[in-house]
Each structure stands twice: as structure tokens, then as C-alpha cells.
Amino acid sequence: MSGPSEEDLALIPAPAGTPESVVEAAAGAHPKSVGVLLLSERLAKGINTKSGSCLKDLSDLAQELFIILKDPENALAVADLLNVLPFDGNRGRWSSVEASLALSSYICRQLGQEERAAVYEKFLRAPEAMETDPFKARINAKVRQRSLNEPNLYDKEIFRSMDNSNPDAEREWRLLRLEALLFLRAHGGSETIGATELDRRIGNELESVRS
């Protein structure tokens, strides 16, 4: 599988030290965060990018740092450990990289780093360019467009949690909705939800889960 080009990678800062030391630095910045502590303790044992659970922990840590702790700098540093990994055909592992790329794209757009954001968005779409059969590529494109136009935004689950006065469940569903919205935003929106509307919705969800 072909990975990211040297030109693209040049826009992503190299990690300051080993992957473990990047995680350690992020955790050190938030010593009172239980979520960060739990994830960083697991990752401190060694980061293996072939392990799906390890990639999920890294992605979750990046999200915790940005979404909950409002720390874009450390969130990007952790996310970039994932962002440079090429798609290897394993969809399970790729889902964590995908979430990390979508988050990073949003953070960079918020920071005004448009070129860097565009690189993350390019990496996110990498699997789409790998189908060599024209017929299959067209079918895949149609399926992908439908999923972008009709995303699952967990409305029923969120309303049910609110009706049941279950704030913990509501927050978990809202985090999943936020992940879906960030994914849509990294694709530039869809035929049913434009980029401006997505920015508004993402802002609303960030406010909800941070409160």
C-alpha cells in the first residue's frame, strides 16, 4: 500500500521524542484528568501501531485532550502518531486513524492552518483512491455519498437519554454524534449538510459535552 507522500508529511510536525514520550508529555499537562491518566497508563506500556486497541486508545486520548480539556496542541501531537499511518486494508484499525484525522482537520481549521488541515483530509480519503476497478470504484463512491448524505447522528438515542434523565448516556451518544459530524466536516460536508451548518452543529456539541 502506498503511504503519504514526503511533501504531505512535511506539513505535519515530527514527534518530539518517542510516541511514549509524546503521550507522557500530554498526560503530564493534565495530572488531574482521570480519563487522560487511564489512557496514558495503558499506552505507557508500549505503543504498537499494529494493535487495534492501541490505536483506539491513542484516538480516544486525542479526543479527550481536545474535546474535554480544550488542549489542541497536545491533542494534535497525540493524533499525529496515528495520522501518518497509511491505510493497510484493515477497516477495524483504520476507524481509529479516521477519527484522529477528522479531529485533526477540524483543530487545524480552527487554528487557521488550512494547508495542514487539507493534508489530513487527503489522508482520510486515501482508501477511496485505492480501488483500481472502475466499476467497483463507482459503486463505492455511490455508497459513500449515501452514507455522507444520511449519517447516523444518534438523535433517537440522545432524546431517549434526555427523557430518562441519564446525563452520562447522553454525553456518550453526543460524543459519537460529534465524531460523525467531524468526519462529515473533513469531507467538506455532504449534499444534505453543508460545511457552515456542520461548523455550527460541531460548536453546539462541543458546548454540550464540555458543560
SVG drawing of the C-alpha trace seen along z (x, -y; Angstrom):
<svg xmlns="http://www.w3.org/2000/svg" viewBox="-39 -31 52 37">
<polyline fill="none" stroke="black" stroke-width="0.4" points="0.0,0.0 1.4,-3.4 1.6,-5.8 1.6,-9.6 3.9,-11.5 7.0,-13.3 5.5,-16.6 2.4,-15.9 4.3,-14.6 6.5,-17.8 3.4,-19.7 3.0,-17.5 5.5,-18.2 7.7,-15.3 7.0,-14.0 9.1,-15.4 10.7,-12.2 9.3,-8.6 5.5,-8.0 5.5,-7.1 7.2,-10.4 4.5,-12.3 1.8,-10.6 3.7,-11.2 4.0,-14.9 0.3,-15.2 -0.6,-13.3 1.8,-15.5 -0.1,-18.6 -3.3,-17.2 -2.4,-15.4 -5.9,-15.7 -7.7,-14.2 -8.8,-10.7 -9.6,-10.0 -6.1,-11.0 -4.5,-9.1 -6.3,-5.8 -5.5,-6.0 -1.9,-7.2 -1.1,-4.4 -2.2,-1.8 -0.2,-3.4 2.9,-3.8 3.4,0.0 4.4,-0.5 2.7,-1.8 2.2,0.8 0.6,-0.6 -0.4,2.9 -2.7,3.2 -6.3,2.0 -6.8,1.4 -3.6,-0.7 -4.8,-2.8 -8.2,-3.2 -6.6,-4.4 -4.5,-7.0 -7.5,-8.2 -9.6,-8.4 -6.7,-10.3 -6.5,-12.9 -10.3,-13.4 -10.2,-13.7 -7.4,-16.3 -9.2,-18.5 -12.9,-17.9 -12.9,-17.8 -9.7,-19.5 -9.6,-22.1 -5.9,-21.4 -5.4,-21.5 -1.6,-21.4 -1.3,-18.1 -4.3,-16.7 -2.6,-17.2 0.7,-15.8 -1.0,-12.6 -3.2,-12.4 -0.2,-12.8 1.1,-9.5 -1.9,-8.0 -2.3,-10.5 0.9,-9.4 -0.1,-5.7 -1.1,-4.5 -4.3,-2.6 -3.3,1.1 -6.7,2.6 -7.8,3.3 -11.0,1.3 -11.1,2.0 -7.7,0.4 -8.4,-2.4 -11.5,-3.6 -9.3,-4.9 -7.0,-6.6 -10.0,-8.0 -11.4,-9.6 -8.0,-11.0 -7.6,-12.6 -11.1,-14.1 -10.4,-15.6 -7.0,-17.0 -8.5,-18.5 -11.1,-20.4 -8.5,-21.6 -6.2,-22.9 -9.0,-24.7 -9.9,-26.3 -6.2,-27.4 -6.1,-28.7 -3.7,-26.0 -5.6,-25.4 -2.8,-23.5 -2.2,-21.1 -5.9,-20.5 -6.1,-19.7 -3.4,-17.1 -5.3,-15.3 -8.4,-15.4 -6.4,-13.9 -5.1,-11.1 -8.7,-10.5 -9.8,-9.9 -6.8,-7.7 -8.7,-4.3 -11.2,-5.7 -8.4,-6.1 -7.1,-2.6 -9.9,-0.8 -8.4,-0.1 -11.6,1.5 -13.6,-1.4 -17.0,0.3 -16.3,1.0 -14.9,-2.5 -18.2,-4.0 -20.3,-1.7 -18.2,-2.6 -18.5,-6.3 -22.3,-6.0 -22.4,-4.1 -20.0,-6.6 -22.1,-9.6 -25.3,-8.0 -23.6,-7.5 -22.5,-11.1 -26.0,-12.3 -27.7,-10.1 -25.4,-10.0 -26.4,-8.4 -26.4,-11.3 -27.8,-9.3 -30.9,-11.6 -33.1,-8.9 -30.5,-7.7 -29.8,-11.2 -33.5,-12.1 -34.1,-8.8 -31.2,-9.6 -32.6,-13.0 -36.1,-11.6 -34.6,-9.1 -32.6,-11.9 -29.4,-10.0 -26.7,-12.6 -23.8,-10.1 -25.5,-8.1 -26.5,-11.4 -22.9,-12.6 -21.6,-9.3 -24.1,-9.5 -23.2,-13.1 -19.6,-12.2 -20.5,-9.7 -22.5,-12.3 -19.6,-14.7 -17.3,-12.1 -19.8,-11.7 -20.0,-15.4 -16.2,-15.8 -16.0,-13.0 -18.5,-14.9 -16.7,-18.2 -13.4,-16.6 -15.2,-15.6 -16.3,-19.2 -19.9,-18.4 -22.4,-16.5 -25.3,-17.1 -27.6,-17.4 -25.4,-19.2 -23.1,-22.0 -19.8,-23.0 -21.2,-26.1 -24.1,-24.1 -21.6,-21.4 -19.4,-24.1 -22.5,-25.3 -23.5,-21.8 -20.0,-20.9 -19.8,-24.0 -23.1,-23.1 -22.0,-19.6 -18.6,-20.7 -20.5,-23.1 -22.8,-20.3 -20.2,-17.7 -17.9,-20.3 -20.6,-21.7"/>
</svg>
